[in-house]
Amino acid sequence: MRSFYHFMMSYRGKKKTDDQSQLADWMFHEHNFPKQATSYNEVSNYLELYSPFSNAITVFDELWDVYQMKENA
């Protein structure tokens, strides 16, 4: 199973940014982000402490569901 970080890198670099790409870009530049994490709690706890924007947790929750579907398919 690839990490959530690895999954999120497919959302990076959009010319017209949205919340998903903003979160992915932030994760890329956040040196302490748990890049090998595959656990919801590990990523969620980190975002709760260092959330880059007001609805980042909501965006994470939505993308976590997509991540789970793709990784468990």
C-alpha positions as a Markdown table, in Angstrom:
| # | Residue | x | y | z |
|---|---|---|---|---|
| 1 | Met | 0.0 | 0.0 | 0.0 |
| 2 | Arg | 1.4 | 3.4 | -0.9 |
| 3 | Ser | 1.4 | 6.1 | 1.6 |
| 4 | Phe | -1.3 | 8.8 | 1.8 |
| 5 | Tyr | 1.4 | 11.4 | 0.9 |
| 6 | His | 2.3 | 9.4 | -2.2 |
| 7 | Phe | -1.4 | 9.4 | -3.2 |
| 8 | Met | -1.7 | 13.1 | -2.6 |
| 9 | Met | 1.2 | 14.0 | -4.9 |
| 10 | Ser | -1.2 | 13.4 | -7.9 |
| 11 | Tyr | -3.1 | 16.5 | -6.8 |
| 12 | Arg | 0.0 | 18.8 | -6.9 |
| 13 | Gly | 0.8 | 21.5 | -9.3 |
| 14 | Lys | -2.5 | 22.6 | -10.7 |
| 15 | Lys | -2.5 | 25.9 | -12.6 |
| 16 | Lys | -5.8 | 26.8 | -11.0 |
| 17 | Thr | -5.5 | 25.8 | -7.4 |
| 18 | Asp | -8.3 | 24.2 | -5.4 |
| 19 | Asp | -8.4 | 23.0 | -1.8 |
| 20 | Gln | -7.1 | 19.5 | -2.8 |
| 21 | Ser | -4.1 | 20.9 | -4.7 |
| 22 | Gln | -3.4 | 23.4 | -1.9 |
| 23 | Leu | -3.3 | 20.6 | 0.6 |
| 24 | Ala | -1.0 | 18.5 | -1.6 |
| 25 | Asp | 1.3 | 21.4 | -2.3 |
| 26 | Trp | 1.5 | 22.2 | 1.4 |
| 27 | Met | 2.3 | 18.5 | 2.2 |
| 28 | Phe | 5.1 | 18.5 | -0.3 |
| 29 | His | 6.7 | 21.6 | 1.3 |
| 30 | Glu | 6.1 | 20.5 | 4.9 |
| 31 | His | 9.3 | 18.7 | 5.8 |
| 32 | Asn | 8.0 | 17.1 | 8.9 |
| 33 | Phe | 4.8 | 15.7 | 7.4 |
| 34 | Pro | 4.6 | 11.9 | 8.0 |
| 35 | Lys | 5.3 | 11.0 | 4.4 |
| 36 | Gln | 5.3 | 7.2 | 5.0 |
| 37 | Ala | 2.0 | 7.2 | 6.9 |
| 38 | Thr | -0.8 | 4.9 | 5.9 |
| 39 | Ser | -2.8 | 5.4 | 9.1 |
| 40 | Tyr | -5.7 | 7.8 | 9.2 |
| 41 | Asn | -4.9 | 8.7 | 12.8 |
| 42 | Glu | -1.3 | 9.5 | 12.1 |
| 43 | Val | -2.1 | 11.9 | 9.3 |
| 44 | Ser | -5.2 | 13.4 | 11.0 |
| 45 | Asn | -3.3 | 14.1 | 14.2 |
| 46 | Tyr | -0.5 | 15.8 | 12.3 |
| 47 | Leu | -3.0 | 18.0 | 10.4 |
| 48 | Glu | -4.9 | 18.9 | 13.6 |
| 49 | Leu | -1.6 | 20.3 | 15.0 |
| 50 | Tyr | -0.3 | 22.0 | 11.8 |
| 51 | Ser | -3.4 | 22.6 | 9.6 |
| 52 | Pro | -2.3 | 24.9 | 6.8 |
| 53 | Phe | -5.8 | 26.4 | 6.2 |
| 54 | Ser | -9.2 | 26.4 | 7.9 |
| 55 | Asn | -10.9 | 23.6 | 6.0 |
| 56 | Ala | -7.8 | 21.4 | 5.6 |
| 57 | Ile | -9.2 | 18.7 | 7.9 |
| 58 | Thr | -12.4 | 18.5 | 5.9 |
| 59 | Val | -10.4 | 18.2 | 2.6 |
| 60 | Phe | -8.3 | 15.5 | 4.2 |
| 61 | Asp | -11.3 | 13.5 | 5.3 |
| 62 | Glu | -12.8 | 13.6 | 1.8 |
| 63 | Leu | -9.5 | 12.6 | 0.1 |
| 64 | Trp | -8.9 | 9.9 | 2.7 |
| 65 | Asp | -12.1 | 8.2 | 1.5 |
| 66 | Val | -10.8 | 8.3 | -2.1 |
| 67 | Tyr | -7.4 | 7.1 | -1.0 |
| 68 | Gln | -9.0 | 4.1 | 0.8 |
| 69 | Met | -11.1 | 3.2 | -2.2 |
| 70 | Lys | -8.2 | 3.3 | -4.6 |
| 71 | Glu | -5.8 | 1.5 | -2.4 |
| 72 | Asn | -8.3 | -1.3 | -1.4 |
| 73 | Ala | -9.6 | -1.8 | -4.9 |
